[in-house]
Each structure stands twice: as C-alpha cells, then as structure tokens.
Amino acid sequence: MARGEVLGMVNRVVEAAEPAAETERPALPIAGMPACGPAPAKRAVNQAEDLQGLHTGMDSVCGLHHHAHAHNAETAADSLGGVNTAAPKEANT
C-alpha cells in the first residue's frame, strides 16, 4: 500500500499504466450528462465552499507560505531553508 493511501491523502493508488482508464471510468458518465445538470451542481459546491471561507483560507495560507520562502531567502543559504525536496520522494520508494 502506498504511503499516501495509508495517510489518507489519496482515495486509491493505481498502476502507472492505468491512470487514463481509472480517470475516465467515473468521468465518462458525467461527461455524457446534459450540461444543465452537473454545471449548476458544481457551482453550488463552489459557492458553499466560498461561504465557508475556503478560498480566503487558501489565500491566507499561500501568503504565509510565500512569506516563509522570502524570509528563508534572506536569512538562510536558500529559500527552502535547507529542506531536501527529494526526501519525500526517496522515502516513498
């Protein structure tokens, strides 16, 4: 089992050769629907998320994230503060 699946970060893990088929399986029935059905439903979900402050929260976190990179660029040897960006990938192999 992949680490992301164990941590609950993904719904399922598929073989590298199968992503197109796994993506199309749930998408094809939706693509076959008249646009007047899924489009308003998607809009309603997006509006509900907006009312809950999703985008405001994401904008705030993004700003703090960029602030941290700028701070590290000024105070450390690099903007990542010495973080090894390859470490997560290496840990999952």
TIZA-831360 format. One line per 2 residues: number of its first residue (from 1); their letters; for each residue z negated, y negated, x of N, C-alpha, C. Coordinates in nm, 2 decimals. Layout:
! residues N
NUM) a) Z,Y,X,Z,Y,X,Z,Y,X | ...
This chain:
! residues 93
1) ma) 0.00,0.12,0.09,0.00,0.00,0.00,0.00,-0.12,0.09 | 0.08,-0.22,0.06,0.09,-0.34,0.14,-0.03,-0.43,0.12
3) rg) -0.07,-0.50,0.23,-0.19,-0.58,0.22,-0.19,-0.68,0.11 | -0.08,-0.75,0.09,-0.07,-0.85,-0.02,-0.09,-0.79,-0.15
5) ev) -0.05,-0.67,-0.17,-0.08,-0.60,-0.30,-0.23,-0.57,-0.31 | -0.29,-0.52,-0.21,-0.43,-0.49,-0.21,-0.51,-0.61,-0.24
7) lg) -0.47,-0.73,-0.18,-0.55,-0.85,-0.20,-0.52,-0.92,-0.34 | -0.42,-0.86,-0.42,-0.39,-0.91,-0.55,-0.29,-1.03,-0.54
9) mv) -0.23,-1.05,-0.42,-0.14,-1.16,-0.41,0.00,-1.14,-0.46 | 0.04,-1.01,-0.49,0.17,-0.97,-0.54,0.15,-0.87,-0.65
11) nr) 0.24,-0.86,-0.74,0.23,-0.77,-0.85,0.27,-0.63,-0.81 | 0.38,-0.62,-0.72,0.42,-0.49,-0.67,0.50,-0.52,-0.55
13) vv) 0.51,-0.41,-0.47,0.59,-0.41,-0.35,0.71,-0.32,-0.36 | 0.83,-0.36,-0.33,0.95,-0.28,-0.34,1.01,-0.26,-0.20
15) ea) 1.09,-0.15,-0.19,1.16,-0.12,-0.07,1.26,-0.23,-0.04 | 1.28,-0.26,0.09,1.37,-0.36,0.13,1.51,-0.35,0.07
17) ae) 1.55,-0.23,0.04,1.69,-0.21,-0.01,1.69,-0.23,-0.16 | 1.58,-0.25,-0.23,1.58,-0.26,-0.38,1.55,-0.39,-0.44
19) pa) 1.53,-0.50,-0.36,1.48,-0.62,-0.43,1.58,-0.68,-0.54 | 1.71,-0.66,-0.52,1.80,-0.72,-0.62,1.78,-0.64,-0.75
21) ae) 1.78,-0.51,-0.74,1.76,-0.43,-0.87,1.63,-0.46,-0.93 | 1.52,-0.47,-0.86,1.39,-0.50,-0.91,1.38,-0.64,-0.97
23) te) 1.46,-0.73,-0.92,1.46,-0.87,-0.97,1.54,-0.87,-1.10 | 1.66,-0.80,-1.10,1.74,-0.81,-1.22,1.68,-0.73,-1.34
25) rp) 1.61,-0.63,-1.31,1.55,-0.55,-1.42,1.48,-0.63,-1.53 | 1.39,-0.72,-1.50,1.33,-0.80,-1.60,1.41,-0.92,-1.64
27) al) 1.50,-0.97,-1.55,1.57,-1.09,-1.57,1.69,-1.07,-1.66 | 1.75,-0.96,-1.66,1.87,-0.94,-1.74,1.85,-0.95,-1.89
29) pi) 1.74,-0.89,-1.95,1.72,-0.91,-2.09,1.70,-1.06,-2.13 | 1.63,-1.14,-2.04,1.61,-1.28,-2.06,1.74,-1.35,-2.06
31) ag) 1.82,-1.32,-1.96,1.95,-1.39,-1.94,2.04,-1.36,-2.06 | 2.02,-1.25,-2.13,2.10,-1.22,-2.25,2.06,-1.29,-2.38
33) mp) 1.94,-1.36,-2.37,1.89,-1.43,-2.49,1.96,-1.56,-2.51 | 1.97,-1.61,-2.63,2.02,-1.74,-2.65,1.93,-1.84,-2.59
35) ac) 1.99,-1.95,-2.53,1.91,-2.05,-2.45,1.80,-2.12,-2.54 | 1.82,-2.12,-2.67,1.73,-2.19,-2.75,1.59,-2.11,-2.77
37) gp) 1.59,-1.99,-2.71,1.46,-1.92,-2.71,1.38,-1.94,-2.59 | 1.43,-1.89,-2.47,1.35,-1.90,-2.35,1.33,-2.04,-2.30
39) ap) 1.42,-2.13,-2.32,1.41,-2.27,-2.27,1.29,-2.34,-2.33 | 1.27,-2.34,-2.46,1.15,-2.41,-2.51,1.02,-2.34,-2.47
41) ak) 1.03,-2.21,-2.46,0.91,-2.14,-2.42,0.87,-2.18,-2.28 | 0.96,-2.19,-2.19,0.94,-2.23,-2.05,0.88,-2.37,-2.05
43) ra) 0.94,-2.46,-2.13,0.90,-2.60,-2.14,0.75,-2.60,-2.19 | 0.72,-2.52,-2.29,0.58,-2.52,-2.34,0.48,-2.47,-2.23
45) vn) 0.52,-2.37,-2.16,0.43,-2.33,-2.05,0.41,-2.44,-1.94 | 0.52,-2.50,-1.90,0.51,-2.61,-1.81,0.43,-2.72,-1.86
47) qa) 0.44,-2.76,-1.99,0.36,-2.87,-2.04,0.21,-2.83,-2.05 | 0.18,-2.70,-2.08,0.04,-2.66,-2.08,-0.02,-2.67,-1.94
49) ed) 0.06,-2.63,-1.84,0.01,-2.64,-1.70,-0.01,-2.78,-1.66 | 0.08,-2.87,-1.70,0.06,-3.02,-1.67,-0.07,-3.07,-1.74
51) lq) -0.09,-3.03,-1.86,-0.21,-3.08,-1.93,-0.34,-3.03,-1.86 | -0.33,-2.91,-1.80,-0.45,-2.86,-1.72,-0.46,-2.92,-1.58
53) gl) -0.37,-3.00,-1.55,-0.37,-3.07,-1.42,-0.31,-2.99,-1.30 | -0.23,-2.89,-1.33,-0.17,-2.81,-1.22,-0.10,-2.89,-1.12
55) ht) -0.01,-2.97,-1.16,0.07,-3.05,-1.07,-0.01,-3.15,-0.99 | -0.10,-3.21,-1.06,-0.19,-3.31,-1.00,-0.27,-3.24,-0.89
57) gm) -0.32,-3.12,-0.92,-0.40,-3.05,-0.82,-0.31,-3.00,-0.70 | -0.19,-2.96,-0.73,-0.10,-2.92,-0.62,-0.06,-3.04,-0.53
59) ds) -0.04,-3.15,-0.59,0.00,-3.27,-0.52,-0.12,-3.31,-0.43 | -0.24,-3.30,-0.48,-0.36,-3.33,-0.40,-0.38,-3.24,-0.28
61) vc) -0.37,-3.11,-0.31,-0.38,-3.01,-0.20,-0.27,-3.03,-0.10 | -0.15,-3.06,-0.14,-0.04,-3.08,-0.05,-0.07,-3.20,0.04
63) gl) -0.12,-3.30,-0.02,-0.15,-3.42,0.06,-0.26,-3.39,0.17 | -0.36,-3.32,0.13,-0.47,-3.28,0.22,-0.42,-3.19,0.33
65) hh) -0.33,-3.10,0.29,-0.27,-3.01,0.39,-0.19,-3.09,0.50 | -0.11,-3.19,0.45,-0.03,-3.27,0.55,-0.12,-3.36,0.63
67) ha) -0.23,-3.41,0.57,-0.33,-3.49,0.64,-0.39,-3.40,0.76 | -0.42,-3.28,0.73,-0.48,-3.19,0.83,-0.38,-3.17,0.95
69) ha) -0.25,-3.15,0.92,-0.15,-3.14,1.02,-0.14,-3.27,1.11 | -0.14,-3.38,1.04,-0.13,-3.51,1.11,-0.25,-3.53,1.20
71) hn) -0.37,-3.49,1.15,-0.49,-3.50,1.23,-0.48,-3.41,1.35 | -0.44,-3.29,1.33,-0.43,-3.19,1.44,-0.32,-3.24,1.55
73) ae) -0.22,-3.30,1.50,-0.11,-3.35,1.59,-0.17,-3.46,1.68 | -0.27,-3.54,1.63,-0.33,-3.65,1.71,-0.44,-3.60,1.79
75) ta) -0.51,-3.50,1.75,-0.63,-3.46,1.82,-0.62,-3.32,1.90 | -0.52,-3.25,1.88,-0.51,-3.12,1.94,-0.37,-3.11,2.01
77) ad) -0.35,-3.00,2.08,-0.22,-2.98,2.15,-0.10,-2.97,2.06 | -0.12,-2.93,1.94,-0.01,-2.91,1.84,-0.06,-2.94,1.70
79) sl) 0.03,-2.96,1.61,0.00,-2.99,1.47,-0.07,-2.88,1.39 | -0.06,-2.75,1.45,-0.12,-2.64,1.38,-0.26,-2.61,1.43
81) gg) -0.31,-2.70,1.52,-0.44,-2.68,1.57,-0.46,-2.55,1.65 | -0.36,-2.50,1.71,-0.37,-2.37,1.79,-0.36,-2.25,1.71
83) vn) -0.33,-2.26,1.58,-0.32,-2.14,1.49,-0.19,-2.06,1.53 | -0.21,-1.93,1.55,-0.10,-1.85,1.58,-0.03,-1.81,1.45
85) ta) 0.09,-1.87,1.42,0.16,-1.85,1.29,0.21,-1.71,1.28 | 0.23,-1.63,1.40,0.28,-1.50,1.39,0.17,-1.40,1.36
87) ap) 0.04,-1.44,1.37,-0.07,-1.34,1.35,-0.07,-1.27,1.21 | -0.05,-1.34,1.10,-0.05,-1.27,0.97,0.07,-1.17,0.96
89) ke) 0.18,-1.20,1.02,0.29,-1.10,1.01,0.26,-0.98,1.10 | 0.20,-1.01,1.22,0.17,-0.90,1.31,0.06,-0.81,1.25
91) an) -0.03,-0.87,1.17,-0.14,-0.80,1.11,-0.09,-0.70,1.00 | 0.02,-0.73,0.94,0.07,-0.65,0.83,0.17,-0.55,0.87
93) t) 0.20,-0.53,1.00,0.29,-0.43,1.05,0.23,-0.31,1.10
